[in-house]
């Protein structure tokens, strides 16, 4: 299902460029993705779009970040929840702290 660098269209008819680690783009079926997969996909979209990245970086606090991330993800076909994002943030923090201990 690789399309050699062209954008793809999901079943929801939204364009997506998803990085799969091998410099290839692939088509995703958004209806079958789990919360973790939606979060990973949105993270890839953020890394690929500097304007989107800056929007998220400009949030004044964690609550505003979560609210904005949910809205921006939904606009791009990714279903995120506040609990899912908070859990992911806490896991990243824990991993960073464990690395430094």
SULTA-V268943 format. One record per residue. N is the residue number from 1. RES is the residue in three letters. OMEGA is omega in whole degrees, -180 to 180 (999 if undefined). Layout:
BEGIN
n:N res:RES omega:OMEGA
n:N res:RES omega:OMEGA
END
This chain:
BEGIN
n:1 res:UNK omega:180
n:2 res:UNK omega:-178
n:3 res:UNK omega:171
n:4 res:UNK omega:171
n:5 res:UNK omega:177
n:6 res:UNK omega:176
n:7 res:UNK omega:-179
n:8 res:UNK omega:176
n:9 res:UNK omega:180
n:10 res:UNK omega:176
n:11 res:UNK omega:179
n:12 res:UNK omega:179
n:13 res:UNK omega:175
n:14 res:UNK omega:180
n:15 res:UNK omega:177
n:16 res:UNK omega:172
n:17 res:UNK omega:-174
n:18 res:UNK omega:-180
n:19 res:UNK omega:179
n:20 res:UNK omega:177
n:21 res:UNK omega:-178
n:22 res:UNK omega:-178
n:23 res:UNK omega:179
n:24 res:UNK omega:173
n:25 res:UNK omega:179
n:26 res:UNK omega:-178
n:27 res:UNK omega:-180
n:28 res:UNK omega:175
n:29 res:UNK omega:-173
n:30 res:UNK omega:-178
n:31 res:UNK omega:-176
n:32 res:UNK omega:-178
n:33 res:UNK omega:174
n:34 res:UNK omega:178
n:35 res:UNK omega:-180
n:36 res:UNK omega:179
n:37 res:UNK omega:175
n:38 res:UNK omega:180
n:39 res:UNK omega:178
n:40 res:UNK omega:180
n:41 res:UNK omega:179
n:42 res:UNK omega:177
n:43 res:UNK omega:178
n:44 res:UNK omega:178
n:45 res:UNK omega:179
n:46 res:UNK omega:-180
n:47 res:UNK omega:-179
n:48 res:UNK omega:-174
n:49 res:UNK omega:-176
n:50 res:UNK omega:179
n:51 res:UNK omega:177
n:52 res:UNK omega:178
n:53 res:UNK omega:180
n:54 res:UNK omega:177
n:55 res:UNK omega:-179
n:56 res:UNK omega:179
n:57 res:UNK omega:-176
n:58 res:UNK omega:-179
n:59 res:UNK omega:-174
n:60 res:UNK omega:-178
n:61 res:UNK omega:-176
n:62 res:UNK omega:-180
n:63 res:UNK omega:178
n:64 res:UNK omega:178
n:65 res:UNK omega:-178
n:66 res:UNK omega:180
n:67 res:UNK omega:180
n:68 res:UNK omega:-179
n:69 res:UNK omega:179
n:70 res:UNK omega:-180
n:71 res:UNK omega:-179
n:72 res:UNK omega:178
n:73 res:UNK omega:-180
n:74 res:UNK omega:178
n:75 res:UNK omega:-178
n:76 res:UNK omega:175
n:77 res:UNK omega:179
n:78 res:UNK omega:-179
n:79 res:UNK omega:178
n:80 res:UNK omega:176
n:81 res:UNK omega:178
n:82 res:UNK omega:180
n:83 res:UNK omega:179
n:84 res:UNK omega:178
n:85 res:UNK omega:180
n:86 res:UNK omega:178
n:87 res:UNK omega:179
n:88 res:UNK omega:178
n:89 res:UNK omega:180
n:90 res:UNK omega:178
n:91 res:UNK omega:178
n:92 res:UNK omega:178
n:93 res:UNK omega:-180
n:94 res:UNK omega:-180
n:95 res:UNK omega:178
n:96 res:UNK omega:179
n:97 res:UNK omega:180
n:98 res:UNK omega:180
n:99 res:UNK omega:-178
n:100 res:UNK omega:-179
n:101 res:UNK omega:999
END
